[in-house]
Amino acid sequence: MKGQTKQQLVDELAALRQRISELEASEPEHKRSEKALLESEARWYSLTMNSPDHILALDMDLNIQFVNYASPGLTLEELIGTPLYTYLAAERQSEIKALLENVLETGEPARYETKFDTSDGGIIHYESLAVPRVLHEKVVGLVVTARDITERKRAEEELKLNESRLNSLLEISQMAHELSEQEIVQMAIEEAVKLTGSEIGYLHFVNPDRQTIELVTWSERTKELCVAAYDSHYPMDQAGVWADCVRSEKPVVHNDYQNLADKKGYPAGHVHLIRHVSVAVLDEDKAALIVGVGNKETDYDETDVRQLLLVGNQLGRILQRKRSEEALRRRMEELAVLHAIAMAGAETTSLDTLLELTIMIIGKLFDADAFGLGLVDEGAGVLRVHPASVDISGHPHGFTIPLGQGVTGQVAATGRPRRIPDVTHEPAYLPVTPGMRSELSVPLKVGQRVIGILNAESRRPNAFSEDDERLMMTFAGQLTTAIEKVRLFEAEHRRAEEAETLRQAGAAVVATLQQEEAVERILHELARVVPYGSAAVQLLREGYVENVGGRGWPDSTIVVGLRFPVPGDNPNTIVIQQRQSLILPNAPAAYADFLQDPHTRIRSWLGVPLIVRGQVIGMLALDSEQQDFFTSDHSRLAAAFADQVAIAIENARLFRELQYLAITDSLTGLFNRGHFFELAKREFARARRYQHALSALMLDIDRFKRVNDTYGHAAGDQVLRVVAERCQGSMRSTDVLGRYGGEEFVALLPETALVHAQNMAERLRVQIAQPALHDGHPLVTVTASLGIALLDVGCTDLDTLLQRADEALYAAKRAGRDCVRVWQG
């Protein structure tokens, strides 16, 4: 090809010399021009053949007439005579052809850039200059110079790529403080995909055990194509060659992934891989992070590896800084929480308020969907979850968990923390809040005694770390101190309030000596000491405890008078016989009587004995419609109140006995003379005022002295008691009956006409004449004489009425005794 080209040039030079000879013959100036032209041609030839650039001569059809160098993959013979534009990139052929035609037409030079596709699949970039070739002032073609700028273009592309990468990394760094770690990681992998021109990408952490990988995130496009599941503990030995970068701690490039040997494949649902590159980011000479991309249109090279390493290393630094900042922030938050708990314990005097604040303060710090706090109730054997505890919906819930049951119940029973990565595999887990997957529960301990628990749950598996457990234990220790302080304060305050309440309640009860009023006050004041739904005061009487008063019942009359045998199958018997309080958390389950009216509404029950001078005189019975209502504190307070109540009831009883003794005859139990006259005067005045009938009766036992002389005074006393009982049995409750003196009795009969008084007196006389018993032996029969007088207009005072009845009595004596006589006037 070069020989042919030179021959053409020789021929052209010979023609030129011929022309020059002709010109020299005719004109000396032509010789000088020819010489200059030859020198110019020689210089052009030397310059052309030694130029590093491609120089082409094109004819008017843009076909190549001359070229100093062949392009890679082509020979000079193949180039000569062919259109230049056909060797350009297809997408620019028509554009460059139009540009060259415009140079031919206008004669104006033009610069342009283009690229050639070589036969071996490569690409060469050229910067070209096209100028018109003029002969005899006529454009006969073009001269095109083309400089290879492939390396420059690569440098420019890499510079542009580096600039893009630096801008991306700068953007990630600047936004790091605003984004979460997951958002930063996602942003980084998207940039890695973009910088390498890949279709898919992933970024995973190597776990500290170096045996497992945490599958962190895929690029958004990968997520669209791949349906394989994430796994926080993917085994390293099951990972394919994409994890070779971790094993070797060197970048790994696979430009023909499908034909790799021992690639181990990938999980079901994974996107199909064609090309792939992955790098390991090191932390203290150990792989800590894997960045990988795949399915680039062309092969991956060192540039792609550098891009991934730069992105990965920068991401590692950002994450390290982010985690350091996060650790510092978290530590500050931890200290703030500890301080807040300490301040709450110092400033708060209410345990409920302290617990509510604690749940709110600590709950915000943990990435939990449910957070709660429970306190141990040793008396009931349960863990009481505080109502301020919340689940993901924000709804509070309070309930009890038996000690030893569930994860929290086990922690409360054993005093050892538990961290459950996946509660679906934990038999003891109680699904209080649906959908939870992991749980962290730590004890609140005073010494070796567990007083409660802190508990966090998450919908994510393995949501809580060892650091979370350590932190929760730290909070638990601080909270325990605060709880004990508040409890001591509450206990002192409660004891002071209890003492004052008991003092006031006791004072109110003992302020009366009337039993009915005392019972009413007892039930009223008891509600100040211990809350209850209903309550009753029960007194021990002849083998029974009997309700003498009730409060809180729909109708208290249905419970007053109810009696429970002692001993008997009832909780009252336990209280009376064991002389101590009794709590029934679930009364119907303990005794079937609570399933019957009027006790069907009772769910929990508290019985407290009333003891005076070592003797049980009765009990207090408190009821609630709520199961597990009464606590040991309720029992203690009710017992303290019962001590004062028992004294008040005993005082009322003694006062009633004194009153009874003051108005009654100690032998017969009838009103004594003084009290009879007090009552009789009222009845006499009322009968006079309203002009009602009123009869008076005087009774004397016949020959009573003979009974004493014959049988003794004990027998005589027995006769008097028998006669008194028979008088009471024959009269109405409205009649006023008393012992007048000795063996003489007197009665006032309101609203009773004379004839009715006579009939009653006659029945009484017959009753008295019946034999009586003394120490199991029959007594001598006695008789009685009776006198009756009726109130009339001439009777102006009680003494007169009674004197008339006495006169009628003596008339009966004169008539032979054992008869009834009426005053005749």
Disulfide bonds with the S-S distance in Angstrom:
none
